[in-house]
């Protein structure tokens, strides 16, 4: 088995539902028929119900309850609804993989994914990054792990054993066993699902020191930076409740580039906790 074999396995995975692909294709379009897309979303009753439940959560602070996708779009905006529909589809994409074939902690995985998405959304305004793109990239950032777990369970167990033996981070153990890590696999999956290039890059770079180097050079903070920090923050807050969870080190230049005040940090930490609890209840499989 080689890294190329794993990438080929990604290409053999099912696509997202047609309506989600159409929503993703609309990201670069200026003239969007939201009524037609709302009608297509409504055809999937389970997706519609989950999306409306999210739209009515305190996460979005709706002034009154919305009962249709069209109404939700008019109040929240098309971009937010597109993000919610995509999130619902992503969290359902690997639900069948949570069976007894592995001792992998699927619930903890999804809790961390939702935590990272929430942290990314809250961090985005400080970096002048689109919050919806940040939420989506945060939810996607570790999906390469599920590809490895469900597609190559024996090798994944070997990678877990390697990590315990060498007391290293997950990505390092995966590179030792697979020749590739979950970030690269996840980026390939994001490309397979036709997510924008910026999201693919953020998934690929969420453990990479290049993000820190950009901050050190004074480059503008971008989506990759947001996901890099959000992943670390979600680990540090221990929102996944996973035993022996390790938070990757945070680059000092990145933290200095964020330039968050004490009050901003307090708000970020407290809001992450509150929003995570609600979103986790509704999004995790």
C-alpha positions, 0 to 999 in steps of 0.5 A: 500500500502506498500514498497513491493507493490511499488517494485512489481510494478517496476517488472511489468514495461516493460523492455528496448529494447532488443538491450539495454539489450544486450548492458548492458549485454556487460558491463562485456564482454571483447570480444564484436562483435561491428559490430553485435551490431552496426547492431542491433542498426541500426534496430531501426531508431529512436534510431539510429537517436538520437544517431548519433545526440548526437555523432555529438554534441560538447559534444564529439567534433567530428573532422568530422560528423559521419553518421553511428553507426559503424562509430561512434563506430570507432571514439568515441569507443564502450563504449561511443556509448553504453552510448548514446544508453542507454541514449536515451532509458532511456529518452524515457522510461517514455515519455507516462507518461507526459500526463495530469494525473498529475501536476508533472513537467516532463520537469523539471524532465528530465532537472535535470536528464540530468544536473546530468548526465552531472555534473557526467560525468565532476566530474568522472575524479576527482574521477577516475571513468568511465565517461560513467558509471557516465553519465548513473547513473546520468541520472538514479538517480531519475527515482524512482520518475517517478515510484511513479508519474505514478504508484501512483499519488494520494499518490505522491500528498500526499507526495508533500503536506507533503513536503510543510507542513513540509518544508522537502526534497522530499525523507523524504516526500516520506518515510513518505507517501510511506514507501520508497523513490525514491532512493530505488525505482530507484535502484530497477528499475535499477536492473529490467533493469539489470544495473551493481551493481555499478550503482544500488548502486549509485542510491540507495545512492545518498541522503545517508550520508554513502557516506559522511562517506566513504569520512571521513574515507578516502576511495577512492571516487567511483561512489556513491560519484560522483552521490551524488555530481552531484545531489547536484551540478545540484540542486545548479546550478538550471539547471532544472529551477524548482521553489523553487528547494532545493539543499541538503546539501553537506557533508564537508568531501566529498567536502574536499575529492574531493580537487578541485582547484579553477580553476577546480571548475570554469571549472566544473561549466562553462562546466556543464552549456554549455554541459547541454544546448546542451544535454538537447535539444537532450535528453529531451522528 
